[in-house]
């Protein structure tokens, strides 16, 4: 780029106004903060896998508990509302969902407690 050609500073799509800087001028620098070496941020794969397995197991157990509690609450509410015919439809949905969620919970808990043995 020739010395006397103006340069335009600023990022594309930025909300900051662009500034035309003549050749030989120095644009004002923005403070970007402190940059540290990547080695300071250690990543331990075993710890990450253990935390992920624990989180999945707890989440799936919570989902199972909420599903069962929600089913009983819905049946109770439908019975009190006089909509007993809807209980059969709800029970059909629950009968299809329970094996899925219980299989996931069983797998997650088995993995969570036996992951070091494998």
RODO-2510 file (C-alpha; in nm, 4 decimals, decimal comma):
residues 118
     n   res          X          Y          Z
     1     x     0,0000     0,0000     0,0000
     2     x     0,1561     0,3393    -0,0913
     3     x     0,2616     0,5705     0,1918
     4     x     0,0129     0,8495     0,1109
     5     x    -0,2969     0,6242     0,0853
     6     x    -0,5394     0,6707     0,3772
     7     x    -0,6266     0,3612     0,5828
     8     x    -0,9642     0,2993     0,7392
     9     x    -0,9627     0,1561     1,0885
    10     x    -1,2486    -0,0203     1,2647
    11     x    -1,4006    -0,3664     1,2477
    12     x    -1,6571    -0,4640     0,9892
    13     x    -2,0010    -0,4817     1,1480
    14     x    -1,8807    -0,2934     1,4566
    15     x    -2,0969    -0,0268     1,6168
    16     x    -1,7846     0,1860     1,6660
    17     x    -1,7376     0,4648     1,4111
    18     x    -1,4594     0,4110     1,1623
    19     x    -1,1686     0,6501     1,1592
    20     x    -0,9586     0,7447     0,8596
    21     x    -0,5891     0,7425     0,9488
    22     x    -0,3417     0,9083     0,7169
    23     x    -0,0208     0,7271     0,6350
    24     x     0,2418     0,7943     0,8971
    25     x    -0,0137     0,8587     1,1729
    26     x    -0,0667     0,6100     1,4537
    27     x    -0,4220     0,5223     1,5497
    28     x    -0,5009     0,5312     1,9204
    29     x    -0,4578     0,1846     2,0688
    30     x    -0,7296     0,0299     2,2814
    31     x    -0,6370    -0,1537     2,5992
    32     x    -0,7159    -0,5199     2,5415
    33     x    -0,6524    -0,6466     2,8938
    34     x    -0,3935    -0,8910     3,0202
    35     x    -0,3221    -1,1945     2,8060
    36     x    -0,1900    -1,4974     2,9904
    37     x    -0,0240    -1,8098     2,8618
    38     x    -0,2472    -2,1042     2,7798
    39     x    -0,0548    -2,3314     3,0154
    40     x    -0,2091    -2,1504     3,3139
    41     x    -0,5491    -2,2934     3,2240
    42     x    -0,5107    -2,6616     3,2857
    43     x    -0,7621    -2,9053     3,1434
    44     x    -0,7807    -3,2443     3,3073
    45     x    -0,9806    -3,4782     3,0878
    46     x    -1,0534    -3,7305     3,3637
    47     x    -1,1930    -3,4579     3,5903
    48     x    -1,4044    -3,3182     3,3062
    49     x    -1,5464    -3,6629     3,2247
    50     x    -1,6237    -3,7300     3,5919
    51     x    -1,8047    -3,3976     3,6320
    52     x    -2,0021    -3,4565     3,3133
    53     x    -2,1039    -3,8088     3,4207
    54     x    -2,2112    -3,6792     3,7612
    55     x    -2,4124    -3,3964     3,6092
    56     x    -2,5859    -3,6323     3,3641
    57     x    -2,6687    -3,8848     3,6358
    58     x    -2,8138    -3,6195     3,8672
    59     x    -3,0112    -3,4587     3,5846
    60     x    -3,1618    -3,7875     3,4701
    61     x    -3,2548    -3,8919     3,8258
    62     x    -3,4178    -3,5517     3,8738
    63     x    -3,6076    -3,5958     3,5466
    64     x    -3,7319    -3,9377     3,6579
    65     x    -3,8472    -3,8006     3,9929
    66     x    -4,0234    -3,5039     3,8326
    67     x    -4,1878    -3,7309     3,5768
    68     x    -4,3307    -3,9620     3,8427
    69     x    -4,4387    -3,6718     4,0673
    70     x    -4,5903    -3,4883     3,7715
    71     x    -4,7828    -3,7977     3,6657
    72     x    -4,9322    -3,8477     4,0102
    73     x    -5,0141    -3,4757     4,0397
    74     x    -5,1830    -3,4764     3,6981
    75     x    -5,3859    -3,7884     3,7795
    76     x    -5,4933    -3,6351     4,1114
    77     x    -5,5914    -3,3070     3,9409
    78     x    -5,7807    -3,4834     3,6616
    79     x    -5,9676    -3,6977     3,9144
    80     x    -6,0709    -3,3902     4,1146
    81     x    -6,1757    -3,2056     3,7965
    82     x    -6,4050    -3,4885     3,6935
    83     x    -6,2066    -3,5728     3,3787
    84     x    -6,1436    -3,9370     3,4547
    85     x    -6,1447    -4,0302     3,0843
    86     x    -5,8279    -3,8222     3,0312
    87     x    -5,6456    -4,0283     3,2944
    88     x    -5,6320    -4,3242     3,0548
    89     x    -5,4609    -4,1119     2,7873
    90     x    -5,2166    -3,9745     3,0411
    91     x    -5,1406    -4,3247     3,1673
    92     x    -5,0688    -4,4387     2,8117
    93     x    -4,8176    -4,1559     2,7675
    94     x    -4,6580    -4,2335     3,1037
    95     x    -4,6382    -4,6050     3,0183
    96     x    -4,4422    -4,5185     2,7036
    97     x    -4,2167    -4,2611     2,8706
    98     x    -4,1271    -4,4515     3,1888
    99     x    -3,9159    -4,7277     3,0235
   100     x    -3,7218    -4,4659     2,8250
   101     x    -3,6322    -4,2451     3,1204
   102     x    -3,5677    -4,5370     3,3568
   103     x    -3,3330    -4,6977     3,1022
   104     x    -3,1398    -4,3706     3,0694
   105     x    -3,1215    -4,3306     3,4471
   106     x    -3,0032    -4,6891     3,4941
   107     x    -2,7321    -4,6502     3,2307
   108     x    -2,6125    -4,3184     3,3665
   109     x    -2,5964    -4,4402     3,7253
   110     x    -2,4211    -4,7614     3,6246
   111     x    -2,1598    -4,5634     3,4324
   112     x    -2,1229    -4,3098     3,7151
   113     x    -2,0466    -4,5772     3,9763
   114     x    -1,8369    -4,8132     3,7595
   115     x    -1,6336    -4,5758     3,5383
   116     x    -1,3069    -4,6303     3,7309
   117     x    -1,3316    -5,0091     3,7141
   118     x    -1,3280    -5,0277     3,3327
***
